[in-house]
């Protein structure tokens, strides 16, 4: 009797172990994914090209000048500022500058002081 109850118990365990399976998730075919990728706007409508502002043009020219100087062996410096009279560990990054070999760093910093002042305010 103990043998038959163990066999019945084993049979029910085996039968119920596959009863709680996760159903398969429906997948999209390639064609339906292409139809979903179209979006909501008109097919022929493309956004107008962005107008480049004067500030962006100036940043681009200064960036290319920076890359040119640093690429030809010029020195690159990071500029940090702090408020007058504040603690010694309160330095904040303000910008970067590239100086050609043989040029004075202080001259380059003071030549760009207006842009650096704008960066910190």
NULUM-756067 format. One line per field, with one value per residue: x, y, z of N, C-alpha, C in turn; residue number from 1. Coordinates in Angstrom, 2 decimals. Each point is the difference from the previous one (the first is absolute). Layout:
n_xx <- (X  ...);
n_yy <- (Y  ...);
n_zz <- (Z  ...);
ca_xx <- (X  ...);
ca_yy <- (Y  ...);
ca_zz <- (Z  ...);
c_xx <- (X  ...);
c_yy <- (Y  ...);
c_zz <- (Z  ...);
i <- (NUM  ...);
This chain:
n_xx <- (0.81  1.06  0.24  -1.27  -0.04  1.19  -0.42  -1.12  0.70  0.87  -1.06  -0.58  1.16  0.20  -1.27  0.14  1.16  -0.69  -0.83  1.02  -0.19  0.99  -1.10  0.12  0.92  -1.06  0.57  0.63  -0.63  0.87  -1.04  -0.48  1.23  0.05  -1.22  0.51  1.02  -1.13  -0.60  -0.23  1.12  -0.01  -0.03  -0.54  -0.51  0.97  0.64  -0.26  1.04  0.72  -0.37  1.23  -0.01  0.12  -0.60  -0.80  -0.09  -0.11  -0.86  -0.55  0.13  -0.42  -0.94  -0.15  0.03  -0.79  -0.75  0.07  -0.15  -0.95  -0.44  0.40  -0.36  -1.09  0.07  -0.60  -0.86  -0.31  -1.07  0.40  -1.17  0.10  -0.96  0.27  0.94  -0.33  -0.42  1.16  -0.93  -0.34  1.05  -0.54  -0.22  0.72  1.05  0.34  1.30  0.28  1.29  0.35  0.91  0.57  -1.31  -0.32  -0.15  0.60  0.76  0.02  0.23  0.84  0.43  -0.25  0.33  -0.47  0.49  1.10  -0.15  -0.33  1.06  0.46  -0.66);
n_yy <- (-1.18  0.00  -1.13  -0.33  0.40  -0.57  -1.06  0.05  0.19  -0.91  -0.71  0.40  -0.23  -1.10  -0.29  0.46  -0.59  -0.53  0.06  0.50  -0.01  0.75  0.67  -0.40  0.94  0.66  -0.36  1.10  -0.04  -0.21  -0.46  -0.51  -0.37  -0.28  -0.51  -0.48  -0.14  0.04  -0.07  1.24  0.56  0.99  -0.83  0.97  0.17  0.85  -0.05  1.27  0.26  -0.29  1.20  0.12  0.17  1.30  -0.26  -0.81  0.92  0.90  -0.80  -0.20  1.30  0.35  -0.91  0.38  1.25  -0.37  -0.72  1.07  0.84  -0.74  -0.07  1.27  -0.51  0.75  0.85  -0.96  0.92  -0.48  0.77  0.32  0.27  1.01  0.14  1.30  -0.48  -0.86  -1.17  -0.57  -0.77  1.26  -0.52  0.69  -1.02  0.76  -0.64  -0.05  0.03  0.23  -0.12  0.69  -0.83  0.44  -0.17  1.14  -0.83  0.85  0.24  -1.31  -0.17  1.04  -0.55  -1.09  1.02  0.70  -0.88  0.04  1.33  -0.10  -0.81  0.89  0.84);
n_zz <- (0.00  0.78  -0.66  0.02  1.26  0.10  -0.72  0.71  1.09  -0.43  -0.33  1.12  0.61  -0.70  0.23  1.23  -0.16  -1.00  1.01  0.66  -1.28  -0.38  -0.37  -1.23  -0.13  -0.49  -1.10  -0.35  -1.12  -0.93  -0.67  1.11  0.20  -1.27  0.13  1.11  -0.80  -0.67  1.14  0.42  -0.39  -0.86  -1.00  -0.73  1.21  -0.26  1.16  0.17  -0.77  1.09  0.37  -0.43  1.32  0.25  1.16  -0.70  -0.93  0.98  0.65  -1.19  -0.30  1.22  -0.17  -1.27  0.47  1.02  -0.85  -0.77  1.02  0.56  -1.24  -0.01  1.17  -0.06  0.99  0.69  0.40  1.19  -0.05  1.22  0.58  0.86  0.87  -0.10  0.79  -0.94  0.43  0.36  0.50  -0.27  -0.63  -1.00  -0.84  -0.80  -0.43  -1.26  -0.10  -1.27  0.28  -1.08  -0.42  1.09  0.07  0.56  1.02  0.80  -1.08  -0.20  1.30  0.09  -1.12  0.71  0.77  -1.03  -0.83  0.72  0.05  -1.29  -0.07  0.87  -0.78);
ca_xx <- (-0.81  0.91  0.64  -0.95  -0.23  1.20  -0.10  -1.05  0.56  0.99  -0.72  -0.65  1.06  0.48  -1.06  -0.24  1.20  -0.08  -1.28  0.19  1.03  -0.18  -0.40  0.97  -0.32  -0.10  1.08  -0.36  0.72  0.79  -0.88  -0.72  0.95  0.22  -1.17  0.01  1.10  -0.32  -0.28  -1.31  0.02  -0.01  1.25  0.87  0.34  1.28  0.20  0.84  1.35  0.16  0.82  1.12  0.06  1.31  0.75  0.45  1.09  1.17  0.50  0.61  1.30  0.93  0.28  0.95  1.28  0.53  0.48  1.18  1.13  0.39  0.49  1.33  0.96  -0.22  -0.31  -1.41  -0.16  -1.34  -0.09  -0.86  -0.26  -0.68  -0.38  1.04  -0.20  -0.60  0.95  0.95  -0.46  -1.25  0.29  -0.93  0.50  -0.60  0.21  1.31  0.66  1.19  0.95  1.11  1.31  0.70  -0.90  -0.25  -1.33  -0.74  -0.51  -1.15  -1.11  -0.53  -0.62  -1.31  -0.60  -1.43  -0.68  0.11  -0.94  -1.35  -0.13  -0.17  -1.23);
ca_yy <- (1.18  1.13  0.06  0.55  1.41  0.72  0.05  0.96  1.31  0.31  0.23  1.32  1.02  0.08  0.54  1.42  0.81  0.64  0.69  1.43  0.48  1.37  -0.02  0.65  1.38  0.14  0.79  0.73  -0.39  1.09  0.90  0.88  0.95  1.05  0.86  0.78  0.95  1.14  1.19  0.60  1.14  -0.28  -0.65  0.91  1.17  -0.07  1.25  1.00  0.03  0.99  1.17  0.09  1.34  0.64  -0.55  -1.34  0.18  0.46  -1.16  -0.95  0.49  -0.04  -1.41  -0.47  0.65  -0.74  -1.29  0.24  0.33  -1.18  -1.01  0.35  -0.04  1.07  -0.39  0.10  0.31  0.11  1.22  -0.12  1.28  -0.04  1.32  0.61  -0.14  -1.29  -1.01  -0.44  -1.19  0.32  0.32  -0.59  0.07  1.09  -0.21  -0.50  0.87  -0.56  1.06  -0.48  -0.04  1.28  1.10  0.10  -0.47  1.12  0.85  -0.67  0.03  1.36  0.34  -0.63  0.16  0.27  -1.29  -0.76  0.60  -0.45  -1.43  -0.23  0.62);
ca_zz <- (0.00  0.04  -1.31  -0.95  0.30  -0.45  -1.45  -0.35  0.33  -1.03  -1.26  0.06  -0.04  -1.39  -0.86  0.29  -0.18  -1.31  -0.12  0.16  -0.93  -0.47  -1.41  -0.88  -0.31  -1.46  -0.59  -1.20  -1.19  -0.58  -0.73  0.93  0.58  -0.99  -0.01  1.24  -0.03  -0.85  0.78  -0.14  -0.91  -1.43  -0.41  -0.73  0.80  0.71  0.75  -0.65  0.60  1.06  -0.31  0.94  0.58  0.00  1.12  -0.37  -0.99  0.74  0.76  -0.93  -0.45  1.13  0.26  -1.00  0.31  1.16  -0.49  -0.84  0.87  0.78  -0.92  -0.48  1.10  0.96  1.37  0.39  1.42  0.56  0.78  1.17  0.68  1.30  0.48  0.81  1.43  0.36  0.46  -1.01  -0.72  -0.70  -1.40  -0.94  -1.38  -0.75  -1.43  -0.42  -0.97  -0.64  -0.27  -0.83  0.66  0.02  0.39  1.43  0.39  0.60  -1.07  -0.61  0.96  0.09  -1.28  0.00  1.32  -0.11  -0.22  1.24  0.96  -0.38  0.33  1.43  0.52);
c_xx <- (0.87  0.66  -0.94  -0.28  1.21  -0.04  -1.06  0.49  1.00  -0.68  -0.66  1.03  0.50  -1.04  -0.20  1.23  -0.01  -1.29  0.17  1.14  -0.36  -0.40  1.02  -0.51  -0.10  1.12  -0.50  0.80  0.72  -0.90  -0.76  0.93  0.28  -1.18  -0.04  1.04  -0.32  -0.25  -1.36  -0.05  -0.08  1.35  0.96  0.41  1.30  0.20  0.95  1.38  0.11  0.91  1.08  0.11  1.42  0.87  0.54  1.14  1.28  0.60  0.69  1.38  1.02  0.37  1.01  1.37  0.68  0.59  1.26  1.24  0.46  0.53  1.41  1.02  -0.13  -0.37  -1.49  -0.08  -1.47  -0.01  -1.02  -0.14  -0.60  -0.31  1.09  -0.35  -0.62  1.09  0.86  -0.49  -1.28  0.24  -0.98  0.55  -0.77  0.13  1.37  0.55  1.22  0.88  1.12  1.31  0.69  -0.88  -0.23  -1.45  -0.82  -0.55  -1.25  -1.21  -0.61  -0.62  -1.41  -0.74  -1.50  -0.78  0.05  -0.94  -1.43  -0.22  -0.27  -1.27  -1.22);
c_yy <- (1.26  0.19  0.64  1.48  0.85  0.14  1.01  1.42  0.45  0.33  1.38  1.12  0.17  0.64  1.49  0.86  0.70  0.79  1.52  0.48  1.41  -0.04  0.75  1.39  0.13  0.91  0.67  -0.53  1.21  1.01  0.93  0.99  1.13  0.95  0.87  1.11  1.25  1.28  0.58  1.13  -0.43  -0.58  0.99  1.23  -0.25  1.30  0.93  0.00  1.14  1.13  0.11  1.44  0.55  -0.54  -1.39  0.08  0.40  -1.16  -1.01  0.47  -0.04  -1.44  -0.54  0.63  -0.70  -1.33  0.15  0.27  -1.22  -1.10  0.28  0.09  1.13  -0.56  0.20  0.22  0.01  1.21  -0.21  1.36  -0.26  1.43  0.53  -0.13  -1.32  -0.99  -0.50  -1.20  0.25  0.41  -0.75  0.10  1.06  -0.23  -0.57  0.94  -0.71  1.16  -0.56  0.00  1.36  1.17  -0.04  -0.40  1.16  0.92  -0.61  0.04  1.39  0.45  -0.58  0.18  0.27  -1.30  -0.85  0.54  -0.40  -1.44  -0.23  0.65  -0.64);
c_zz <- (0.00  -1.36  -1.02  0.27  -0.41  -1.52  -0.44  0.26  -1.05  -1.32  0.00  -0.04  -1.42  -0.90  0.24  -0.22  -1.34  -0.18  0.05  -0.89  -0.44  -1.46  -0.85  -0.36  -1.52  -0.51  -1.27  -1.18  -0.55  -0.70  0.94  0.67  -0.97  -0.05  1.24  -0.06  -0.80  0.79  -0.33  -1.01  -1.45  -0.39  -0.67  0.81  0.77  0.75  -0.76  0.64  1.01  -0.46  1.07  0.48  -0.06  1.12  -0.31  -1.01  0.72  0.81  -0.91  -0.47  1.14  0.35  -1.01  0.22  1.18  -0.46  -0.84  0.86  0.78  -0.90  -0.50  1.14  1.00  1.37  0.28  1.50  0.37  0.92  1.11  0.65  1.36  0.40  0.92  1.48  0.40  0.38  -1.15  -0.80  -0.79  -1.46  -0.90  -1.42  -0.79  -1.51  -0.27  -1.06  -0.55  -0.42  -0.88  0.78  -0.12  0.39  1.50  0.31  0.54  -1.07  -0.64  0.93  0.07  -1.32  -0.09  1.31  -0.08  -0.19  1.26  1.07  -0.31  0.40  1.47  0.55  -0.58);
i <- (1  2  3  4  5  6  7  8  9  10  11  12  13  14  15  16  17  18  19  20  21  22  23  24  25  26  27  28  29  30  31  32  33  34  35  36  37  38  39  40  41  42  43  44  45  46  47  48  49  50  51  52  53  54  55  56  57  58  59  60  61  62  63  64  65  66  67  68  69  70  71  72  73  74  75  76  77  78  79  80  81  82  83  84  85  86  87  88  89  90  91  92  93  94  95  96  97  98  99  100  101  102  103  104  105  106  107  108  109  110  111  112  113  114  115  116  117  118  119  120  121);
